[in-house]
Amino acid sequence: MDTILKGQVALVTGGTKGIGKAIADQLSSRGAEVVVTARTAPAEDTNGQYFIAADLTQPASAEAIAREILEKYGRIDIIVNNAGANLGPGGGFNALSDEHWYNDWQLNFMSVVRINKALLPSMISQKSGVIINISTGAAKQPIWEMTMSYSSAKAALNAYSKALASELGPKGIRVNVVSPGVVKTPLMLDFIENIAKSSNITFDNAFQAVMDKVGVPIGRMAEPEEVASLVAFLASPQAKYITGTNYSVDGGASPTVSH
């Protein structure tokens, strides 16, 4: 087992399935003590990872998570804010109610702000730490038919992350963003299935429509592990001079030269 993260305590929100599970497993495989959160306990074994049940849309959750981690481990070294989802319906601005906007911003933006605020005092006191916020390529390439409220929340996350990196760099804490494109997760498969049903087309046709809309030169979805590998690198001492950067893992979908 790679032990580059031995002695490190990591939190992965939304860490029981999809990208979050892949991240949690890779951090564990590198020797970290990993805490995962989700609303419900995972059906499968967590590979020795410590589970905390939490609904991150509820403001009190962040303080409760932080308290439990610090009571159990006495420190936090890595925060991966992975929990997120495209909650709003498709159809553009007129299909989105105030509640849709609120829900997307609570999960995809405010939950990250709260988790970081609750745990940062511990990182600052130890003068070290890594925060990795999981965003999306749709923050830079919003699809009005599908991701308007979600994209706006994640775009705010990108700006917040850059500001946080500038503030915390002198304190020994690095902050980076990873922006996946189309990834083969349960949420993505459900998203495509819903498009198929609402449009009365096959799943394969719906998948192709999404791929055509996004434009992925590699021509396939990413596997969760392909995102997790980058996150694990950024969490490690090998990336100790990297902060304030947003990395795309999108199969070449971004139409401009970027990270």
C-alpha angles and dihedrals in degrees: 000000000000107000100190090121097041111144092020122121115214133188120205114185115209085018103151102079144013118006092349094057092047090051093047092049093049092049089049091049089056092055104264124140100238129205117193130193133200136145093256133028115264118259092221133055114286095215092245094310117145113244127212119185110223142152103216093197086072111084094219093059096078095057091045092051093047093048093051094047094048093045091051102038106015092224147042123215106168130033119188109186097201104144111111144116143183097253102166123090122251123250106087134264098328093056092057120088125195087260092056091052092045094050094050093048094046094054102033101037118009094047089059093047091052097046092050093046091051096049104032096082088064092050092047092051091053091042093229141079147120128232120190117185117198110221130160141247086241089072088071096030106035116191105215093201093055118012113029101128093032093050092050092052092049091047087056088050090055093052092045091050092053091049091047092050090054092049097045102039093086088051094058096257124124124207124192138164129223116199114196123197122206107344128182100244132137089254093052093047090050089048092054092044090054091051089051092051096044092047095040092234134122122274090246091053091048090049091051091048090055092046091048091049094049095036110220114189092197086058101220143073119269119250113239090242090061090062093041093056091061092045091051090051093049090049092054132084087250087077096045094129095048119096139135093032133128115212122199119214097182110123090254096306095136107096094210136058106269143136 
